[in-house]
Amino acid sequence: MTLGIYLDKYMSKCIYCLEDSTSTTFNSREHVIPQCLGHFQPLNPTIKGDVVCDACNKLFSPLESNFIEDTLEGVHSQRLNLEGRGSVTMRGKQFKIDRVIGFGENFFKEMFPFLESRNGKIVPVPKSQIKLNRFSGGCRIFLPESLRLIPKGSREFKKLSADMKKLSQKDMAIFAENHTELKQIIALLHEYGVKYKEKKTHNKELKPGDKVFIDEKYDCSINIDIARILAKIAFNYFAYCAIQENKKDILYLPNFDKIRRFIHVGTIGKIKEIIPSISEDPILKEEIDQKKRLIFHLINFRSEGGQIVVRMTFFGLQPIYKVIIGPIPEELNFNKFGCGHGFDPFNHTLHNLSQNPITNPTVDQMRLSFGLFRRIC
């Protein structure tokens, strides 16, 4: 009898599918903030081992690819080159860009500006590139230097070469800063087996000090799969805080059956419903006072009307997502319930929003900032 209780207490159990280690495996780890959105110091929060099973981790992988390639936030992360890919993939279904570039010719409207962080702002930066239209819609954009780094004969080289050979020349465009670089990029495509021949050249001479006007308008929508990833980020953050509080058991309460089912299968009962809603209210008081958005990822949770509500935003972009996790358990119903953090993807730093900040915190000090009762009243 005693042995049975011991095994049940320490048995791994998935917070999403509720399967335990008798029916599934637990060898992977789950990042609270998707890796595409940056890496953080001194702590990169991950849920390890015993609360997210391998099957669910595998299930979420293609959903995260959808998030990366077909959302404002995901494409922003690629354009900022946070993972050093040197390329951007856009599906062009849920997220589209309408762009005007001040070069005075429609051809340059097709050029895809990358992004950089400058003086607390994210600004577009034209760079030499190879743009490929995809058969399935959308496009892929490569920086030439990233293609040069792929080892010839490697699996990645062969796969990319085969993909590019399937495209007709009308589905390719090269943008280069000068004629010499243009010739080098064409030679690079030849190395990949692509017989690219330039049909028409469009030129725009820029003098030192000239400024380039770039205006972008975004058409964004959220489908079920993207909503599941947003809900998963919210629940992961809450789960990580509960684990740090040594209250992992609350994650399996029926209070959270609705959110876990939505994340796991994309429905709530028999109803298809998108859980995240959109709010325009800034998360931080400092943003309201300064009338300026921080280009951090911000996430916090608290109790509102008896429900646990997570609010989050990425890169300081306008969509502020509001996710209802579920009814607050009675044991958590205290004034100081809540927690919040800022993730700076450019300086790779993690900031506690709920307590007095510590300069250069250690890993242990930062880990202590996560919990269920870290809110300032």
C-alpha positions as CSV (number, residue, x, y, z in Angstrom):
1,M,0.0,0.0,0.0
2,T,2.8,2.4,0.9
3,L,4.7,1.5,-2.2
4,G,1.7,2.2,-4.4
5,I,1.3,5.7,-3.0
6,Y,5.0,6.4,-3.5
7,L,4.9,5.4,-7.1
8,D,1.8,7.4,-7.9
9,K,3.2,10.5,-6.3
10,Y,6.4,10.4,-8.3
11,M,5.0,9.1,-11.6
12,S,5.4,11.4,-14.7
13,K,2.2,12.7,-16.1
14,C,1.6,15.0,-19.1
15,I,-0.2,18.2,-18.4
16,Y,-1.7,18.2,-21.9
17,C,-2.9,14.6,-22.7
18,L,-2.9,13.4,-19.0
19,E,-1.2,10.2,-20.0
20,D,1.4,8.9,-17.5
21,S,4.7,7.0,-17.8
22,T,2.8,3.7,-18.0
23,S,1.6,4.6,-21.5
24,T,4.0,7.2,-22.9
25,T,7.6,8.4,-22.6
26,F,9.1,11.6,-21.0
27,N,12.5,12.2,-22.5
28,S,12.2,15.7,-24.0
29,R,11.8,19.2,-22.7
30,E,9.5,22.0,-23.5
31,H,10.6,25.6,-23.8
32,V,8.3,28.1,-22.1
33,I,9.0,30.7,-24.8
34,P,9.6,29.1,-28.3
35,Q,13.2,29.1,-29.3
36,C,12.4,31.1,-32.4
37,L,11.6,34.1,-30.2
38,G,15.1,34.2,-28.7
39,H,17.4,32.7,-26.0
40,F,17.7,34.3,-22.6
41,Q,20.2,34.6,-19.7
42,P,20.8,33.9,-16.9
43,L,17.9,31.4,-17.2
44,N,16.1,30.1,-20.3
45,P,12.9,28.6,-18.7
46,T,12.1,25.1,-19.8
47,I,9.7,22.4,-18.6
48,K,11.8,19.3,-18.2
49,G,11.0,15.6,-18.2
50,D,8.0,14.7,-16.2
51,V,5.1,17.1,-17.2
52,V,5.1,17.2,-21.1
53,C,5.3,13.8,-22.8
54,D,7.3,13.1,-26.0
55,A,4.2,12.5,-28.0
56,C,2.7,15.9,-27.2
57,N,6.1,17.5,-27.8
58,K,6.2,15.9,-31.3
59,L,2.5,16.9,-31.9
60,F,3.3,20.6,-31.2
61,S,6.3,20.8,-33.5
62,P,4.5,21.4,-36.8
63,L,2.2,23.8,-35.0
64,E,5.2,25.8,-34.0
65,S,6.4,25.8,-37.6
66,N,3.1,27.3,-38.6
67,F,3.5,29.9,-35.9
68,I,7.0,30.8,-37.1
69,E,6.1,31.0,-40.8
70,D,2.6,32.4,-40.8
71,T,2.3,35.0,-38.0
72,L,3.4,38.6,-37.5
73,E,5.5,37.5,-34.5
74,G,7.0,34.5,-36.2
75,V,8.0,36.3,-39.4
76,H,9.4,39.2,-37.3
77,S,11.7,36.7,-35.5
78,Q,12.9,35.4,-38.8
79,R,13.5,38.9,-40.2
80,L,15.5,39.8,-37.1
81,N,17.5,36.6,-37.8
82,L,17.4,35.7,-34.1
83,E,18.3,32.0,-34.7
84,G,21.0,32.9,-37.3
85,R,19.2,31.1,-40.1
86,G,20.0,33.8,-42.6
87,S,16.6,33.1,-44.3
88,V,12.9,33.8,-44.0
89,T,10.0,31.5,-44.9
90,M,6.5,33.0,-45.3
91,R,3.5,30.8,-46.0
92,G,1.4,33.9,-46.8
93,K,-1.9,32.5,-45.6
94,Q,-2.7,34.0,-42.1
95,F,-0.1,36.7,-42.4
96,K,0.6,39.0,-45.4
97,I,2.6,42.1,-45.9
98,D,1.7,45.0,-48.2
99,R,4.8,47.0,-48.7
100,V,5.8,50.3,-50.3
101,I,9.5,51.1,-50.8
102,G,10.6,54.5,-51.8
103,F,12.7,53.5,-54.8
104,G,10.0,54.7,-57.3
105,E,9.6,51.4,-59.1
106,N,7.2,48.5,-58.4
107,F,9.9,45.9,-58.8
108,F,11.5,47.0,-55.6
109,K,8.2,46.5,-53.8
110,E,9.1,42.7,-54.0
111,M,12.3,43.2,-52.1
112,F,12.0,41.8,-48.6
113,P,13.5,44.1,-45.9
114,F,15.1,42.3,-42.9
115,L,14.8,43.9,-39.5
116,E,17.3,45.3,-36.9
117,S,17.0,46.7,-33.4
118,R,18.2,50.3,-33.2
119,N,17.8,52.7,-30.2
120,G,14.9,50.8,-28.8
121,K,13.1,50.5,-32.1
122,I,12.8,47.8,-34.7
123,V,13.6,49.2,-38.2
124,P,13.6,47.6,-41.7
125,V,16.9,47.2,-43.4
126,P,17.3,46.4,-47.1
127,K,19.8,43.6,-47.7
128,S,21.1,41.7,-50.7
129,Q,18.9,38.6,-51.1
130,I,17.6,35.8,-53.2
131,K,13.8,35.6,-53.2
132,L,12.0,32.4,-54.2
133,N,8.3,32.0,-54.7
134,R,6.9,28.7,-53.4
135,F,4.6,26.4,-55.2
136,S,2.3,26.2,-52.1
137,G,2.2,30.0,-51.8
138,G,4.3,32.4,-49.9
139,C,8.0,32.8,-50.4
140,R,11.5,32.0,-49.1
141,I,14.2,34.7,-48.8
142,F,17.9,33.8,-48.4
143,L,20.8,36.0,-47.5
144,P,23.6,35.0,-49.9
145,E,26.1,34.6,-47.0
146,S,23.8,32.0,-45.4
147,L,23.8,29.9,-48.7
148,R,27.6,30.1,-48.9
149,L,27.9,28.6,-45.4
150,I,26.0,25.4,-46.3
151,P,28.5,22.6,-46.9
152,K,28.4,21.4,-50.5
153,G,27.3,17.8,-50.7
154,S,25.5,18.0,-47.4
155,R,21.9,16.9,-47.0
156,E,20.7,20.5,-46.6
157,F,22.6,21.6,-49.7
158,K,21.1,18.8,-51.8
159,K,17.6,19.4,-50.5
160,L,17.8,23.1,-51.2
161,S,19.4,22.6,-54.6
162,A,16.6,20.2,-55.6
163,D,13.9,22.6,-54.4
164,M,15.4,25.6,-56.3
165,K,15.7,23.6,-59.5
166,K,12.0,23.0,-59.5
167,L,11.3,26.7,-59.7
168,S,11.1,28.6,-63.0
169,Q,13.1,31.8,-63.4
170,K,9.9,33.9,-63.0
171,D,9.7,32.6,-59.5
172,M,13.1,34.0,-58.6
173,A,14.4,37.5,-58.0
174,I,17.8,38.7,-57.0
175,F,18.4,42.0,-55.1
176,A,22.0,43.2,-54.8
177,E,23.7,46.4,-53.7
178,N,25.9,46.6,-56.8
179,H,26.6,44.9,-60.1
180,T,29.6,43.0,-58.7
181,E,27.6,41.5,-55.9
182,L,24.9,40.6,-58.4
183,K,27.4,38.6,-60.5
184,Q,28.5,36.8,-57.3
185,I,25.0,35.8,-56.3
186,I,24.3,34.5,-59.8
187,A,27.5,32.4,-59.6
188,L,26.3,31.2,-56.2
189,L,23.0,30.0,-57.7
190,H,25.0,28.2,-60.4
191,E,26.8,26.3,-57.6
192,Y,23.4,25.1,-56.5
193,G,22.6,23.9,-60.0
194,V,20.3,26.7,-60.9
195,K,20.7,28.1,-64.4
196,Y,19.8,31.6,-63.6
197,K,20.1,34.2,-66.3
198,E,19.3,37.8,-65.7
199,K,16.5,39.1,-68.1
200,K,16.1,42.6,-66.8
201,T,18.0,44.9,-64.5
202,H,16.4,47.5,-62.3
203,N,18.8,50.1,-60.8
204,K,18.4,52.7,-58.1
205,E,21.5,54.7,-57.3
206,L,21.8,55.8,-53.7
207,K,24.2,58.6,-52.6
208,P,25.7,58.8,-49.1
209,G,23.2,60.2,-46.7
210,D,20.2,59.2,-48.8
211,K,17.3,57.7,-46.8
212,V,15.1,54.9,-48.0
213,F,11.3,55.1,-47.2
214,I,9.8,51.8,-46.4
215,D,6.1,51.5,-45.3
216,E,4.5,48.2,-44.4
217,K,0.9,47.2,-43.6
218,Y,0.1,43.8,-42.2
219,D,-2.9,41.6,-42.8
220,C,-3.0,39.2,-39.9
221,S,-5.5,36.5,-38.8
222,I,-5.2,33.6,-36.4
223,N,-6.3,30.1,-37.2
224,I,-6.9,27.2,-34.7
225,D,-3.3,25.9,-34.9
226,I,-1.7,29.3,-34.3
227,A,-4.2,29.9,-31.4
228,R,-3.1,26.6,-29.9
229,I,0.5,27.7,-29.8
230,L,-0.4,31.0,-28.2
231,A,-2.5,29.2,-25.6
232,K,0.4,26.7,-25.0
233,I,2.9,29.5,-24.3
234,A,0.5,30.9,-21.8
235,F,-0.1,27.6,-20.1
236,N,3.6,26.7,-20.2
237,Y,4.4,29.9,-18.4
238,F,1.8,29.3,-15.7
239,A,2.9,25.6,-15.4
240,Y,6.6,26.7,-15.0
241,C,5.6,29.1,-12.2
242,A,3.5,26.4,-10.5
243,I,6.5,24.0,-10.7
244,Q,8.8,26.6,-9.1
245,E,6.2,27.0,-6.3
246,N,6.3,23.2,-5.7
247,K,2.6,23.0,-6.7
248,K,2.8,20.8,-9.8
249,D,-0.3,18.9,-8.7
250,I,-2.6,21.8,-9.4
251,L,-1.8,21.5,-13.1
252,Y,-3.9,18.3,-13.3
253,L,-7.0,19.9,-11.7
254,P,-10.2,19.9,-13.8
255,N,-10.0,23.7,-13.7
256,F,-7.6,23.5,-16.6
257,D,-9.3,20.8,-18.7
258,K,-10.7,23.3,-21.2
259,I,-7.3,24.9,-21.9
260,R,-5.5,21.6,-22.0
261,R,-8.0,20.1,-24.5
262,F,-7.8,23.1,-26.7
263,I,-4.0,23.0,-26.8
264,H,-4.0,19.2,-27.3
265,V,-6.7,18.7,-30.0
266,G,-7.8,22.1,-31.0
267,T,-11.4,21.9,-29.8
268,I,-13.4,22.6,-26.6
269,G,-15.8,19.7,-26.3
270,K,-17.3,19.4,-29.8
271,I,-16.9,23.2,-30.4
272,K,-14.1,24.7,-32.4
273,E,-13.3,27.9,-30.5
274,I,-10.2,30.1,-30.5
275,I,-9.2,30.8,-26.9
276,P,-6.9,33.8,-27.1
277,S,-8.6,37.2,-27.4
278,I,-7.0,40.5,-28.4
279,S,-6.5,43.4,-26.1
280,E,-5.1,46.8,-26.9
281,D,-4.3,47.7,-23.2
282,P,-0.5,47.8,-22.6
283,I,0.7,45.2,-20.0
284,L,3.1,47.5,-18.1
285,K,2.2,50.8,-16.4
286,E,5.5,52.2,-17.6
287,E,4.3,51.7,-21.2
288,I,1.1,53.7,-20.4
289,D,3.0,56.5,-18.7
290,Q,5.6,56.8,-21.4
291,K,3.2,56.1,-24.3
292,K,5.8,53.8,-25.7
293,R,5.9,50.0,-26.1
294,L,9.0,48.1,-25.0
295,I,10.3,45.8,-27.7
296,F,10.5,42.9,-25.2
297,H,8.3,39.8,-25.0
298,L,6.1,40.5,-22.0
299,I,4.0,37.9,-20.2
300,N,2.1,37.9,-16.9
301,F,-0.9,36.3,-15.2
302,R,-3.3,37.2,-12.4
303,S,-6.8,36.5,-11.3
304,E,-9.6,38.4,-13.0
305,G,-13.2,37.6,-12.1
306,G,-12.3,34.3,-10.5
307,Q,-10.4,33.2,-13.7
308,I,-6.6,32.9,-14.2
309,V,-5.8,35.2,-17.1
310,V,-2.5,35.4,-18.9
311,R,-1.6,38.4,-21.0
312,M,1.4,38.4,-23.4
313,T,2.9,40.3,-26.3
314,F,6.0,39.8,-28.4
315,F,8.5,42.4,-29.7
316,G,6.3,45.2,-28.4
317,L,3.9,44.6,-31.3
318,Q,0.3,45.7,-31.1
319,P,-1.5,42.3,-30.6
320,I,-1.7,41.7,-26.8
321,Y,-3.1,38.2,-26.4
322,K,-5.4,37.4,-23.5
323,V,-5.7,33.7,-22.6
324,I,-8.1,32.4,-19.9
325,I,-6.4,29.5,-18.3
326,G,-9.3,28.4,-16.1
327,P,-11.0,29.1,-12.8
328,I,-8.6,29.9,-10.0
329,P,-8.3,27.0,-7.5
330,E,-9.3,28.0,-4.0
331,E,-5.8,27.3,-2.6
332,L,-4.4,30.0,-4.9
333,N,-7.0,32.6,-4.2
334,F,-4.8,35.2,-2.4
335,N,-4.1,38.9,-3.1
336,K,-0.6,38.3,-4.2
337,F,-1.5,35.7,-6.8
338,G,0.3,36.3,-10.1
339,C,3.6,36.7,-11.7
340,G,5.2,38.5,-14.7
341,H,8.5,38.6,-16.7
342,G,10.0,40.4,-19.7
343,F,12.2,38.6,-22.2
344,D,14.6,40.8,-24.2
345,P,15.4,39.0,-27.4
346,F,18.1,41.4,-28.5
347,N,20.2,41.5,-25.3
348,H,19.2,37.9,-24.5
349,T,18.2,38.9,-21.0
350,L,15.3,38.0,-18.7
351,H,13.7,40.5,-16.4
352,N,11.4,40.0,-13.4
353,L,8.4,42.3,-13.5
354,S,6.9,41.3,-10.2
355,Q,9.6,42.1,-7.6
356,N,12.3,44.7,-7.1
357,P,14.8,44.0,-9.9
358,I,18.3,42.5,-9.0
359,T,21.3,43.7,-11.0
360,N,23.0,40.7,-12.7
361,P,20.9,38.0,-11.0
362,T,22.3,34.5,-10.7
363,V,20.4,31.6,-12.1
364,D,19.0,30.7,-8.7
365,Q,17.9,34.3,-8.0
366,M,16.1,34.4,-11.3
367,R,14.5,31.1,-10.8
368,L,13.1,32.3,-7.5
369,S,11.4,35.1,-9.3
370,F,9.0,32.6,-10.9
371,G,6.1,31.5,-8.8
372,L,2.4,31.8,-8.1
373,F,2.6,34.6,-5.6
374,R,5.0,37.1,-7.0
375,R,2.6,39.8,-8.0
376,I,3.0,43.3,-6.5
377,C,-0.4,44.5,-5.1
